[in-house]
Amino acid sequence: MFLRSKIVSIATPLLLISQISFADWIKDATLQNESRTIQIRHQIHENPELGNMEFKTSALVQKELKSYGIEVKTGFAKTGVIGILKGQQPGPVMALRADMDALPIEEKTGLAFASKKKAIYQGKQVPVMHACGHDTHTAMLLGAAKILAANKDKVKGTVVFVFQPAEEGGADIDNFTQGDQIGSRKMIADGALSNPKPEVIFGMHVMSGMPSGHLYYKDGAILNSADNLRIQLTGQQAHGSMPWLSHDPIVASAQVINNLQTLVSRRADLTKGMGVVSIGSIQGGNVGNIIPEQVNMIGTIRSNSEEIRQGIIKQLPDMVQNIAVANSVKADVKITSYAPVTMNNKTLTNTMIPTLQAVAGEAKTHLLENNASASEDFAYYGKLMPALFVFVGATPPDQDMSKAAPNHSPHFIVDDATLKTGVELHVRFILDYPNVAQQVQQNWKAVS
C-alpha cells in the first residue's frame, strides 16, 4: 500500500512541551499489556478476513471492548465497531481509528501464526493474508482502549474508538461503482461519528522499511489521493491483413496511454505538487491476425495536490474522447474516487510533535520530506475535523531496511516489538490533546 518517503534528518522543535505529560505510568501500563496485545495480533493475523467480511474480527473487537467496560455500538459499514469511553474529567470528544481488513494474498512469511485461510473475493476463492498490518492496527487500538478504560480518571473528555472495515476495498461488491458503500465513507454515512461527534481524529499505519520503535510524521499531505479509471474504446473489427476495413481500438489505445502522460508532464503545474496517471490493465483481442472491436483499460490517478488532482480528472475525459474521434472509434470514460489527499492538520501535527517524541524519543521521531505515494480512506475523516496520521516503523531494526518486504507483499512482516509503540502513542494522543485543543480548533475554524 505504501512506498517509502524521504526523511528530513533535522532536529524538530519541542512545541508546547510543558503541556505534555510524560508520566511513567503510561509506559509501564503499555509494557504490562504488551503480551496480550501481541496475542491478539497473532490471533487476528492467523484468521484474516477480507473487506466487508470481517465478522469474526468484529466480534473479537466487540468482546474485548465490552470486557474493558467500554460502550459498544455496531451497525456501521456492515462490520464496523464503535467504542465509547467517557473520561472522568471534562474535555473534548476525540477519535482513534484502526482498520481491520486483510488482502487477497497468499502468505509466504513462514511465521508460526501465518495465515492459511481462504475466502471468497469477487466471486472467486482466494488465499487471505494481513499483508498491510491491519491486524496490528486493530490490536494496538484494543491495547490502548484497555489502558485508557483502566485509567479513565485521567482522561479529559470522551474517546471514540473507530474500528473500520474495508479500507482495502470490499470483497463482495464492485469497488469501482460502489466505493462509497465501504470503508470510512460508509462509516461516516452510517453515523458512526455522529453521537458523540469527535472534534479530532488520530490514525497510524505500520510501515515496512522503517525500523520498529520509530515514528514518522509530516504536516499537510501525508498520502496521495486515488481515483479509479476505466476506459473502453469501441471500433470496428477486421482482418489483421486489412486494417483499412477496421476502426482500430488497439492503435487508439496506444495513443491514449501515451497522451495521458502529458496530463502531468505538460498540463499540471508541478510547483503545486505531483501527479501520476497509470494504466495497469489493458485487454483487447484474442488472436494476432484479427483487429478487435473493443479494448478495455483500467488505471489509477494519484496526486498530493487537490488542484492537480481535479485538473487531471477534468481534462482526462476530453482528451480520450478527442483521441477516439481522431481514430474513428468511440470512447467511454469513467472515473470514480477512492480517496482524496490525506491531509494532516498543520497545527495539530506541530502541537503533537512532543507527544511523538515522548513515545519514541527525539532521535527516533522523524520528519518526512515527502508524502508517501499510496492512498488511504482515512482522508475522509480529515475532511470533517482536524486529523493526524502517522507512520510506525514495522521492520526489525537489525535488518536491512532497503531489503524489507514491502506492505502488500506475501513476505511482509511486522516486528511485534513495535506494537507497544502504537499502543502508547494512541494513549498519549488522548491524554495530551486536551491541552492543545483550543489552539487546534481555533485554527481549524479559521481555515475551514
C-alpha positions as CSV (number, residue, x, y, z in Angstrom):
1,M,0.0,0.0,0.0
2,F,2.8,2.4,0.8
3,L,6.1,3.4,-0.7
4,R,9.0,4.7,1.2
5,S,9.4,8.5,1.6
6,K,12.4,10.6,2.2
7,I,13.1,11.7,5.8
8,V,14.4,15.1,6.9
9,S,17.2,14.4,9.4
10,I,16.8,17.6,11.3
11,A,16.0,18.2,14.9
12,T,12.3,19.1,15.5
13,P,11.5,21.9,17.9
14,L,9.7,20.9,21.1
15,L,6.4,22.8,20.9
16,L,4.3,23.1,24.0
17,I,6.4,20.6,25.7
18,S,5.4,22.0,29.1
19,Q,1.8,21.0,28.4
20,I,2.6,17.3,27.7
21,S,2.5,14.6,30.3
22,F,5.4,12.2,30.3
23,A,4.1,10.1,33.2
24,D,6.0,6.9,33.5
25,W,2.7,5.0,34.2
26,I,1.8,5.1,30.5
27,K,5.0,3.2,29.5
28,D,4.5,0.8,32.5
29,A,0.9,0.1,31.5
30,T,1.9,-0.4,27.9
31,L,4.6,-2.9,28.8
32,Q,2.3,-4.7,31.3
33,N,-0.2,-5.2,28.5
34,E,2.3,-6.0,25.7
35,S,2.0,-9.7,25.8
36,R,-1.8,-9.6,25.5
37,T,-1.6,-7.0,22.6
38,I,0.8,-9.4,20.8
39,Q,-1.5,-12.3,21.5
40,I,-4.5,-10.5,19.9
41,R,-2.4,-9.5,16.9
42,H,-1.4,-13.1,16.3
43,Q,-4.9,-14.3,16.6
44,I,-6.2,-11.8,14.1
45,H,-3.2,-12.4,11.8
46,E,-3.8,-16.2,11.7
47,N,-7.5,-15.6,11.0
48,P,-7.6,-12.8,8.4
49,E,-10.9,-11.6,6.8
50,L,-11.4,-9.6,3.6
51,G,-13.1,-6.2,3.4
52,N,-16.8,-6.2,4.3
53,M,-16.4,-9.7,5.7
54,E,-14.6,-9.1,9.0
55,F,-17.3,-10.8,11.0
56,K,-15.0,-12.7,13.4
57,T,-12.6,-9.8,13.8
58,S,-15.6,-7.5,14.6
59,A,-16.9,-10.0,17.2
60,L,-13.4,-10.1,18.8
61,V,-13.2,-6.4,18.9
62,Q,-16.7,-6.1,20.5
63,K,-15.9,-8.8,23.1
64,E,-12.6,-7.1,24.1
65,L,-14.1,-3.6,24.3
66,K,-17.0,-4.8,26.5
67,S,-14.6,-6.6,28.8
68,Y,-12.8,-3.3,29.4
69,G,-16.1,-1.7,30.3
70,I,-16.4,0.3,27.1
71,E,-19.7,1.0,25.5
72,V,-20.0,-0.7,22.1
73,K,-22.1,0.3,19.1
74,T,-22.5,-1.6,15.8
75,G,-24.4,-1.3,12.6
76,F,-21.9,0.8,10.8
77,A,-20.5,-0.2,7.4
78,K,-21.6,-3.8,7.9
79,T,-18.9,-4.9,10.3
80,G,-17.7,-1.6,11.7
81,V,-17.5,-1.2,15.5
82,I,-17.5,2.0,17.6
83,G,-16.3,2.0,21.2
84,I,-17.2,4.9,23.5
85,L,-15.3,5.7,26.7
86,K,-16.3,8.7,28.8
87,G,-13.4,10.1,30.9
88,Q,-13.9,11.2,34.4
89,Q,-12.8,14.7,33.6
90,P,-14.4,17.3,31.3
91,G,-12.9,17.7,27.9
92,P,-13.3,17.2,24.1
93,V,-14.6,14.2,22.1
94,M,-11.6,12.6,20.5
95,A,-11.4,9.7,18.0
96,L,-8.8,7.0,17.4
97,R,-9.1,4.8,14.2
98,A,-7.9,1.4,13.2
99,D,-8.8,-0.7,10.1
100,M,-9.5,-4.4,10.3
101,D,-9.4,-5.9,6.8
102,A,-6.9,-8.2,5.1
103,L,-5.9,-8.7,1.5
104,P,-6.4,-11.5,-1.1
105,I,-2.7,-12.6,-0.9
106,E,-1.2,-16.0,-0.1
107,E,1.1,-15.6,2.9
108,K,4.7,-16.8,2.5
109,T,6.3,-15.5,5.7
110,G,6.8,-18.8,7.4
111,L,5.6,-17.3,10.7
112,A,4.3,-19.7,13.3
113,F,1.0,-17.8,13.2
114,A,0.9,-17.4,9.4
115,S,-2.5,-17.4,7.7
116,K,-3.6,-20.5,5.9
117,K,-7.1,-19.1,5.3
118,K,-9.1,-18.8,2.1
119,A,-12.1,-16.8,1.3
120,I,-14.4,-15.6,-1.5
121,Y,-13.2,-12.4,-3.2
122,Q,-15.2,-11.1,-6.1
123,G,-16.8,-14.5,-6.6
124,K,-13.6,-16.5,-6.5
125,Q,-11.9,-18.4,-3.7
126,V,-8.5,-16.8,-2.9
127,P,-5.9,-17.1,-0.1
128,V,-6.1,-14.3,2.5
129,M,-3.3,-12.5,4.4
130,H,-2.8,-9.5,6.6
131,A,-0.2,-8.1,4.3
132,C,-0.6,-4.5,5.2
133,G,-0.6,-4.6,9.0
134,H,-4.2,-4.0,9.8
135,D,-4.0,-6.8,12.3
136,T,-1.5,-4.8,14.2
137,H,-3.7,-1.6,13.9
138,T,-6.6,-3.4,15.5
139,A,-4.5,-5.0,18.2
140,M,-2.8,-1.7,19.1
141,L,-6.1,0.2,19.3
142,L,-7.5,-2.5,21.6
143,G,-4.4,-2.3,23.7
144,A,-4.8,1.5,24.1
145,A,-8.6,1.1,24.8
146,K,-7.8,-1.3,27.6
147,I,-5.3,1.1,29.2
148,L,-7.5,4.2,28.8
149,A,-10.5,2.4,30.3
150,A,-8.5,1.3,33.3
151,N,-7.3,4.9,33.8
152,K,-10.4,6.9,32.8
153,D,-9.9,9.0,35.9
154,K,-7.0,10.6,33.9
155,V,-9.0,11.0,30.7
156,K,-10.2,14.6,29.9
157,G,-13.3,14.2,27.7
158,T,-14.6,11.2,25.6
159,V,-12.8,8.8,23.5
160,V,-14.4,7.3,20.3
161,F,-12.6,4.1,19.2
162,V,-13.2,3.6,15.5
163,F,-12.7,0.0,14.1
164,Q,-13.3,0.4,10.4
165,P,-13.7,-2.4,7.8
166,A,-12.8,-2.5,4.1
167,E,-10.0,0.1,3.9
168,E,-8.6,-2.0,1.1
169,G,-12.0,-2.4,-0.6
170,G,-14.9,-4.8,-0.3
171,A,-14.7,-8.5,-1.2
172,D,-18.4,-8.6,-2.0
173,I,-19.1,-5.5,-4.1
174,D,-17.9,-3.7,-7.2
175,N,-15.4,-1.3,-5.7
176,F,-15.4,0.8,-8.8
177,T,-19.1,1.6,-8.8
178,Q,-19.9,1.1,-5.1
179,G,-16.8,2.6,-3.4
180,D,-19.0,4.9,-1.3
181,Q,-20.6,1.8,0.3
182,I,-17.4,0.7,2.1
183,G,-14.8,1.8,4.5
184,S,-14.6,5.3,6.0
185,R,-17.2,6.8,3.7
186,K,-19.8,4.2,4.7
187,M,-18.8,4.6,8.4
188,I,-19.5,8.3,8.1
189,A,-22.7,7.9,6.1
190,D,-24.0,5.4,8.7
191,G,-23.5,7.9,11.5
192,A,-20.5,6.2,13.2
193,L,-19.1,9.7,14.1
194,S,-22.4,11.4,14.9
195,N,-23.2,10.5,18.5
196,P,-20.9,11.6,20.0
197,K,-19.3,13.7,17.4
198,P,-15.5,13.9,17.6
199,E,-13.6,17.2,17.1
200,V,-10.3,15.5,16.2
201,I,-9.2,12.1,14.9
202,F,-5.8,10.3,15.1
203,G,-4.7,7.3,13.0
204,M,-1.5,5.4,12.3
205,H,0.0,2.8,9.9
206,V,2.8,0.3,10.3
207,M,5.4,0.7,7.5
208,S,7.9,-1.7,6.1
209,G,11.3,-0.4,5.5
210,M,11.1,1.8,8.6
211,P,12.7,0.4,11.9
212,S,10.3,-0.7,14.6
213,G,10.1,1.8,17.5
214,H,10.5,4.8,15.2
215,L,7.7,7.3,14.3
216,Y,7.4,9.3,11.1
217,Y,5.2,12.4,10.6
218,K,4.6,15.3,8.2
219,D,2.1,18.1,8.2
220,G,0.0,18.8,5.1
221,A,-0.2,16.0,2.5
222,I,1.0,12.7,4.0
223,L,-0.6,10.4,1.4
224,N,-1.8,10.8,-2.2
225,S,-5.3,10.9,-3.5
226,A,-6.5,7.9,-5.5
227,D,-9.1,7.8,-8.3
228,N,-10.0,4.8,-10.3
229,L,-10.1,4.9,-14.1
230,R,-11.9,2.8,-16.7
231,I,-11.6,3.5,-20.5
232,Q,-13.5,1.5,-23.1
233,L,-12.7,2.0,-26.8
234,T,-15.0,0.5,-29.3
235,G,-14.1,0.4,-33.0
236,Q,-14.8,-2.0,-36.0
237,Q,-13.4,-5.4,-36.2
238,A,-11.5,-6.6,-39.3
239,H,-8.8,-9.0,-40.5
240,G,-5.3,-8.0,-39.4
241,S,-4.2,-8.0,-43.1
242,M,-6.9,-5.4,-44.0
243,P,-6.7,-2.6,-41.4
244,W,-8.3,-0.2,-43.8
245,L,-11.6,-2.0,-43.2
246,S,-11.3,-1.5,-39.4
247,H,-11.6,1.2,-36.9
248,D,-8.7,0.1,-34.8
249,P,-9.1,0.4,-31.0
250,I,-5.6,-1.1,-30.4
251,V,-3.8,1.8,-32.2
252,A,-6.2,4.3,-30.5
253,S,-5.4,2.8,-27.1
254,A,-1.7,3.2,-27.6
255,Q,-2.3,6.9,-28.4
256,V,-4.5,7.2,-25.3
257,I,-1.9,5.7,-23.0
258,N,0.9,7.9,-24.4
259,N,-1.1,11.1,-24.3
260,L,-2.4,10.5,-20.7
261,Q,1.1,11.1,-19.5
262,T,1.0,14.7,-20.8
263,L,-1.7,15.5,-18.4
264,V,1.1,15.6,-15.8
265,S,4.2,16.4,-17.8
266,R,2.6,19.2,-19.9
267,R,-0.6,20.4,-18.2
268,A,-0.1,20.1,-14.4
269,D,1.5,22.9,-12.5
270,L,4.2,20.8,-10.8
271,T,5.1,23.6,-8.5
272,K,1.8,22.7,-6.7
273,G,2.7,19.0,-6.2
274,M,2.8,15.8,-8.3
275,G,0.5,13.6,-10.2
276,V,0.5,10.1,-11.7
277,V,-1.7,8.5,-14.3
278,S,-1.0,4.8,-14.7
279,I,-2.8,2.2,-16.8
280,G,-2.4,-1.2,-15.0
281,S,-4.6,-3.4,-17.2
282,I,-5.3,-3.4,-20.9
283,Q,-7.4,-6.1,-22.6
284,G,-8.2,-6.4,-26.3
285,G,-8.5,-9.1,-28.8
286,N,-7.8,-12.8,-28.7
287,V,-5.5,-13.6,-31.7
288,G,-2.8,-11.9,-33.6
289,N,-4.5,-11.7,-37.0
290,I,-7.8,-10.0,-36.0
291,I,-8.1,-6.3,-35.2
292,P,-10.6,-6.5,-32.3
293,E,-13.8,-4.4,-31.9
294,Q,-13.0,-3.4,-28.3
295,V,-10.2,-2.5,-25.9
296,N,-10.7,-2.1,-22.2
297,M,-8.2,-0.3,-19.9
298,I,-8.1,0.1,-16.1
299,G,-5.9,2.5,-14.3
300,T,-5.3,4.8,-11.4
301,I,-4.9,8.5,-10.9
302,R,-2.7,9.8,-7.9
303,S,-1.7,13.2,-6.6
304,N,-0.7,15.0,-3.5
305,S,-2.4,18.2,-4.7
306,E,-6.1,18.6,-4.9
307,E,-5.7,21.2,-7.6
308,I,-3.6,18.9,-9.7
309,R,-6.0,16.0,-9.0
310,Q,-9.0,18.0,-10.1
311,G,-7.2,19.2,-13.2
312,I,-6.5,15.6,-14.3
313,I,-10.0,14.5,-13.6
314,K,-11.5,17.3,-15.6
315,Q,-9.2,17.1,-18.6
316,L,-8.8,13.4,-19.0
317,P,-12.2,12.5,-20.4
318,D,-12.0,15.2,-23.1
319,M,-8.5,14.1,-24.1
320,V,-9.6,10.5,-24.5
321,Q,-12.7,11.5,-26.5
322,N,-10.7,13.6,-28.9
323,I,-8.2,10.8,-29.5
324,A,-11.1,8.5,-30.1
325,V,-12.7,10.8,-32.7
326,A,-9.3,11.1,-34.4
327,N,-9.2,7.3,-34.7
328,S,-12.9,6.8,-35.7
329,V,-13.6,4.8,-32.5
330,K,-16.0,5.5,-29.6
331,A,-14.8,6.1,-26.1
332,D,-16.5,5.5,-22.7
333,V,-14.6,7.0,-19.8
334,K,-15.4,6.5,-16.1
335,I,-13.6,7.9,-13.1
336,T,-14.5,7.1,-9.5
337,S,-12.9,8.3,-6.3
338,Y,-11.2,6.1,-3.7
339,A,-9.8,8.8,-1.5
340,P,-8.8,12.5,-1.6
341,V,-5.3,13.6,-0.5
342,T,-4.8,12.5,3.2
343,M,-4.0,15.8,4.9
344,N,-2.5,16.3,8.3
345,N,-3.7,19.4,10.0
346,K,-0.7,21.7,10.5
347,T,-1.5,23.0,13.9
348,L,-2.5,19.6,15.2
349,T,0.7,18.0,13.8
350,N,3.0,20.6,15.2
351,T,1.4,20.5,18.7
352,M,1.7,16.7,18.8
353,I,5.4,16.6,18.0
354,P,6.3,16.4,21.7
355,T,3.8,13.5,22.1
356,L,5.6,11.6,19.3
357,Q,8.9,12.3,20.9
358,A,7.7,11.2,24.3
359,V,6.8,7.8,22.8
360,A,9.8,7.1,20.6
361,G,12.4,9.6,21.8
362,E,13.6,12.6,19.8
363,A,16.2,10.5,17.8
364,K,13.6,8.1,16.6
365,T,11.0,10.7,15.7
366,H,11.4,11.7,12.0
367,L,10.0,14.4,9.8
368,L,9.2,13.1,6.4
369,E,10.4,15.3,3.5
370,N,7.8,13.9,1.1
371,N,4.4,12.2,1.4
372,A,4.0,8.5,0.7
373,S,2.7,7.8,-2.8
374,A,-0.1,5.4,-1.8
375,S,-3.5,6.4,-0.5
376,E,-5.8,5.9,2.5
377,D,-9.5,6.4,3.0
378,F,-8.6,7.9,6.4
379,A,-8.6,11.1,4.3
380,Y,-12.4,11.3,4.5
381,Y,-12.2,11.8,8.3
382,G,-9.8,14.6,7.8
383,K,-12.5,16.4,5.7
384,L,-14.7,16.6,8.8
385,M,-12.2,17.5,11.5
386,P,-8.5,18.1,12.3
387,A,-6.7,14.8,11.6
388,L,-3.2,13.4,12.2
389,F,-2.0,10.3,10.5
390,V,1.5,9.0,11.3
391,F,3.7,6.0,10.3
392,V,5.0,3.5,12.7
393,G,8.1,1.5,11.8
394,A,7.4,-2.2,11.3
395,T,10.8,-3.7,10.3
396,P,13.1,-5.2,13.0
397,P,15.9,-2.6,13.4
398,D,18.7,-5.2,12.9
399,Q,17.5,-5.8,9.3
400,D,18.5,-4.0,6.1
401,M,15.6,-1.6,5.6
402,S,16.1,-1.5,1.8
403,K,15.6,-5.2,1.6
404,A,12.5,-5.5,3.8
405,A,9.4,-7.0,2.0
406,P,7.1,-4.1,1.4
407,N,3.5,-3.7,2.5
408,H,1.2,-5.9,0.3
409,S,4.0,-8.4,-0.2
410,P,3.3,-12.1,0.6
411,H,6.6,-11.8,2.7
412,F,5.5,-8.7,4.6
413,I,6.1,-8.9,8.4
414,V,5.6,-6.6,11.3
415,D,8.0,-6.7,14.3
416,D,5.9,-7.5,17.3
417,A,8.2,-5.2,19.4
418,T,6.7,-2.2,17.6
419,L,3.1,-2.8,18.9
420,K,3.9,-1.1,22.2
421,T,4.9,2.0,20.3
422,G,1.5,2.2,18.7
423,V,-0.4,1.5,21.9
424,E,1.5,4.1,23.8
425,L,1.0,6.7,21.1
426,H,-2.7,6.2,21.0
427,V,-2.9,6.6,24.8
428,R,-0.8,9.8,24.7
429,F,-2.8,11.3,21.9
430,I,-5.8,11.1,24.1
431,L,-4.1,12.4,27.2
432,D,-2.2,15.2,25.5
433,Y,-4.7,16.6,23.0
434,P,-7.0,18.3,25.5
435,N,-4.0,20.6,26.4
436,V,-3.8,21.9,22.9
437,A,-7.5,21.5,21.8
438,Q,-8.4,25.2,21.9
439,Q,-5.5,26.2,19.7
440,V,-6.2,23.4,17.2
441,Q,-9.9,24.2,17.0
442,Q,-9.4,27.9,16.6
443,N,-7.0,27.2,13.7
444,W,-9.5,24.7,12.1
445,K,-12.3,27.2,12.3
446,A,-10.2,30.0,10.8
447,V,-9.2,28.0,7.7
448,S,-12.3,26.0,7.2
